[in-house]
Amino acid sequence: MTLKYLLKKPKTLFISIFTILLITSNSFSQSQDYGSISYNKAINISGKQRMLSQKMSKAFLLISKGIDSEEIKKELNSSKFIFEKQLDILSKNAPSSAIKLSIKDVKKSWVKFKGVISSPPNYMNSEEVMKLNTLLLSKSHELVLSIETSSKYNNQFFKNKNQDLANTINVSGKQRMLSQRLCLYYTASLMFPDQKNEHKNVMNKIFDEFDSVIGDLLINSYNTTEIEEELGNVMATWEKFQANKKGFLNGTFSLEDVFNTTNSLTKSFNKITGVYEIISKSL
């Protein structure tokens, strides 16, 4: 199609120019990053939000049960601050309307949840925490998936080849949440004996998912020596629960032991997920 032909056909010229502008506009609007941070960083941060929802719930229940240590108080207060700060970072950098909508849903759930965990820790408020924590967790998880989906489209657009690693960051990061959720429901099973069977069923599902993912990550192709060593620490820490799953589900371990062990597991998977994120920068 020649320029001379286009000049003779104003309508054709308009359509052609419009098409070029549209393609150019789409090209510039599609960014390789999640605002000022990388997509993999955003997946890691949003994944931490899942964990924090359970960590705050666990701390609130433990305080309500009378385990009122400074460490647990610090966990609750710092987790509230970090959750809000990270949500603000994700909101300010959100690159698409779909992600912004997901963040809006998280904020709605967060307002209700924050109101409860900012109230006096007692039995009645703890019951409310158990009703609301899963909704906040669900909305936070949907945000992770929304960011991961956007990352997948981004990788296809720019012909990047590290989408598998983005998924690994999500899966590894989810282990942090599962370890905290395990402690939450272990505490709830002791605190609310009339709901013990219900909480025991949830614990069983969390336990099995956490255990199976450890095996999957052991054979991940992105593993480094540092990750393998940390996974070894995870298996050594997890072994006492794994070897006595029945006892765990029946509440035979002390709350202090479960609290310390699950925090250790969370710390290890936070380190592992961080290394996966670092690896993504070199690809």
ChimeraX attribute file (.defattr): number of C-alpha atoms within 10 A of each C-alpha:
attribute: neighborCount
match mode: 1-to-1
recipient: residues
	/A:1	5
	/A:2	6
	/A:3	9
	/A:4	8
	/A:5	11
	/A:6	14
	/A:7	12
	/A:8	10
	/A:9	11
	/A:10	11
	/A:11	11
	/A:12	13
	/A:13	15
	/A:14	13
	/A:15	11
	/A:16	13
	/A:17	12
	/A:18	12
	/A:19	12
	/A:20	11
	/A:21	12
	/A:22	12
	/A:23	12
	/A:24	11
	/A:25	11
	/A:26	10
	/A:27	12
	/A:28	9
	/A:29	11
	/A:30	15
	/A:31	15
	/A:32	16
	/A:33	17
	/A:34	23
	/A:35	17
	/A:36	12
	/A:37	14
	/A:38	17
	/A:39	23
	/A:40	28
	/A:41	19
	/A:42	26
	/A:43	26
	/A:44	24
	/A:45	19
	/A:46	27
	/A:47	27
	/A:48	24
	/A:49	29
	/A:50	30
	/A:51	25
	/A:52	25
	/A:53	27
	/A:54	28
	/A:55	26
	/A:56	27
	/A:57	25
	/A:58	29
	/A:59	29
	/A:60	28
	/A:61	25
	/A:62	26
	/A:63	19
	/A:64	18
	/A:65	17
	/A:66	10
	/A:67	15
	/A:68	14
	/A:69	11
	/A:70	10
	/A:71	9
	/A:72	19
	/A:73	17
	/A:74	12
	/A:75	16
	/A:76	21
	/A:77	14
	/A:78	13
	/A:79	20
	/A:80	19
	/A:81	10
	/A:82	14
	/A:83	20
	/A:84	15
	/A:85	12
	/A:86	16
	/A:87	19
	/A:88	14
	/A:89	16
	/A:90	23
	/A:91	18
	/A:92	13
	/A:93	17
	/A:94	22
	/A:95	19
	/A:96	15
	/A:97	9
	/A:98	14
	/A:99	23
	/A:100	19
	/A:101	15
	/A:102	21
	/A:103	23
	/A:104	16
	/A:105	16
	/A:106	22
	/A:107	19
	/A:108	12
	/A:109	19
	/A:110	24
	/A:111	11
	/A:112	14
	/A:113	21
	/A:114	16
	/A:115	10
	/A:116	19
	/A:117	21
	/A:118	13
	/A:119	11
	/A:120	13
	/A:121	20
	/A:122	15
	/A:123	14
	/A:124	10
	/A:125	18
	/A:126	26
	/A:127	15
	/A:128	13
	/A:129	24
	/A:130	17
	/A:131	12
	/A:132	19
	/A:133	22
	/A:134	17
	/A:135	16
	/A:136	24
	/A:137	22
	/A:138	15
	/A:139	22
	/A:140	28
	/A:141	22
	/A:142	19
	/A:143	27
	/A:144	26
	/A:145	19
	/A:146	20
	/A:147	27
	/A:148	22
	/A:149	16
	/A:150	18
	/A:151	26
	/A:152	19
	/A:153	16
	/A:154	19
	/A:155	17
	/A:156	13
	/A:157	13
	/A:158	12
	/A:159	9
	/A:160	14
	/A:161	11
	/A:162	18
	/A:163	19
	/A:164	12
	/A:165	19
	/A:166	23
	/A:167	18
	/A:168	20
	/A:169	24
	/A:170	24
	/A:171	17
	/A:172	24
	/A:173	28
	/A:174	25
	/A:175	27
	/A:176	28
	/A:177	27
	/A:178	24
	/A:179	26
	/A:180	28
	/A:181	28
	/A:182	24
	/A:183	26
	/A:184	26
	/A:185	26
	/A:186	26
	/A:187	22
	/A:188	22
	/A:189	22
	/A:190	16
	/A:191	18
	/A:192	14
	/A:193	11
	/A:194	10
	/A:195	12
	/A:196	19
	/A:197	14
	/A:198	12
	/A:199	21
	/A:200	19
	/A:201	13
	/A:202	17
	/A:203	22
	/A:204	16
	/A:205	13
	/A:206	18
	/A:207	20
	/A:208	12
	/A:209	13
	/A:210	19
	/A:211	17
	/A:212	10
	/A:213	14
	/A:214	18
	/A:215	12
	/A:216	12
	/A:217	18
	/A:218	14
	/A:219	10
	/A:220	13
	/A:221	9
	/A:222	15
	/A:223	17
	/A:224	14
	/A:225	8
	/A:226	12
	/A:227	22
	/A:228	16
	/A:229	13
	/A:230	17
	/A:231	21
	/A:232	15
	/A:233	15
	/A:234	19
	/A:235	16
	/A:236	11
	/A:237	16
	/A:238	18
	/A:239	13
	/A:240	12
	/A:241	16
	/A:242	16
	/A:243	10
	/A:244	12
	/A:245	15
	/A:246	12
	/A:247	12
	/A:248	20
	/A:249	22
	/A:250	14
	/A:251	17
	/A:252	10
	/A:253	14
	/A:254	11
	/A:255	16
	/A:256	10
	/A:257	11
	/A:258	21
	/A:259	21
	/A:260	12
	/A:261	20
	/A:262	22
	/A:263	17
	/A:264	18
	/A:265	24
	/A:266	23
	/A:267	15
	/A:268	21
	/A:269	24
	/A:270	20
	/A:271	17
	/A:272	24
	/A:273	24
	/A:274	19
	/A:275	17
	/A:276	23
	/A:277	22
	/A:278	13
	/A:279	15
	/A:280	19
	/A:281	11
	/A:282	6
	/A:283	9
